[in-house]
Amino acid sequence: MQAVSIKITRLCAAAKLPQYAHADDAGMDLYALASQTINPGETALIGTGLALALPPHTEAQIRPRSGLALNHAITVLNAPGTIDAGYRGELGVILINHGKQAFEVLAGMKIAQMVIAPVIRAEIEEVGTLPESNRGSGGFGSTGL
């Protein structure tokens, strides 16, 4: 597998660079820059103190961490969040607390994971009718439970 180069700037000296926990992981861990409490049912934008430059035709997908979801009902609200290649602002993570207890995000805590993915640009072609398919318009439970 070929690696891509991502340029990253620390906007604050305390910011931790993303890193893979294991050699075969798909996602890099992202870390909170500062401590913040998220009350039950509330959302918070958690800063990372990082800005990045992605290669053309790529995106960074921001995904939840399974341990936070399972153990604390904390997840990324807009999962997966998309960071476009042209964005140069601070990388922030929108977390929501679906739990019944307040959750304390601590500075330096792993809060999400970032997966780098290729992007295919589509050209839209308006047509009067669509070609037939085996599935047709069946959806929303059409294949059973």
Secondary structure in CASP SS format (residue, H / E / C, confidence):
PFRMAT SS
TARGET T0000
AUTHOR 0000-0000-0000
METHOD secondary structure of the structure
MODEL  1
M C 1.00
Q C 1.00
A C 1.00
V C 1.00
S C 1.00
I C 1.00
K E 1.00
I E 1.00
T E 1.00
R E 1.00
L C 1.00
C C 1.00
A C 1.00
A C 1.00
A C 1.00
K C 1.00
L C 1.00
P C 1.00
Q E 1.00
Y C 1.00
A C 1.00
H C 1.00
A C 1.00
D C 1.00
D C 1.00
A C 1.00
G C 1.00
M E 1.00
D E 1.00
L E 1.00
Y E 1.00
A C 1.00
L C 1.00
A C 1.00
S C 1.00
Q E 1.00
T E 1.00
I E 1.00
N C 1.00
P C 1.00
G C 1.00
E C 1.00
T E 1.00
A E 1.00
L E 1.00
I E 1.00
G E 1.00
T C 1.00
G C 1.00
L E 1.00
A E 1.00
L E 1.00
A E 1.00
L C 1.00
P C 1.00
P C 1.00
H C 1.00
T E 1.00
E E 1.00
A E 1.00
Q E 1.00
I E 1.00
R E 1.00
P C 1.00
R C 1.00
S H 1.00
G H 1.00
L H 1.00
A H 1.00
L H 1.00
N H 1.00
H H 1.00
A C 1.00
I E 1.00
T E 1.00
V E 1.00
L C 1.00
N C 1.00
A C 1.00
P C 1.00
G E 1.00
T E 1.00
I E 1.00
D E 1.00
A C 1.00
G C 1.00
Y C 1.00
R C 1.00
G C 1.00
E C 1.00
L C 1.00
G E 1.00
V E 1.00
I E 1.00
L E 1.00
I E 1.00
N E 1.00
H C 1.00
G C 1.00
K C 1.00
Q C 1.00
A C 1.00
F E 1.00
E E 1.00
V E 1.00
L C 1.00
A C 1.00
G C 1.00
M C 1.00
K E 1.00
I E 1.00
A E 1.00
Q E 1.00
M E 1.00
V E 1.00
I E 1.00
A E 1.00
P E 1.00
V C 1.00
I C 1.00
R C 1.00
A C 1.00
E C 1.00
I C 1.00
E C 1.00
E C 1.00
V C 1.00
G C 1.00
T C 1.00
L C 1.00
P C 1.00
E C 1.00
S C 1.00
N C 1.00
R C 1.00
G C 1.00
S C 1.00
G C 1.00
G C 1.00
F C 1.00
G C 1.00
S C 1.00
T C 1.00
G C 1.00
L C 1.00
END
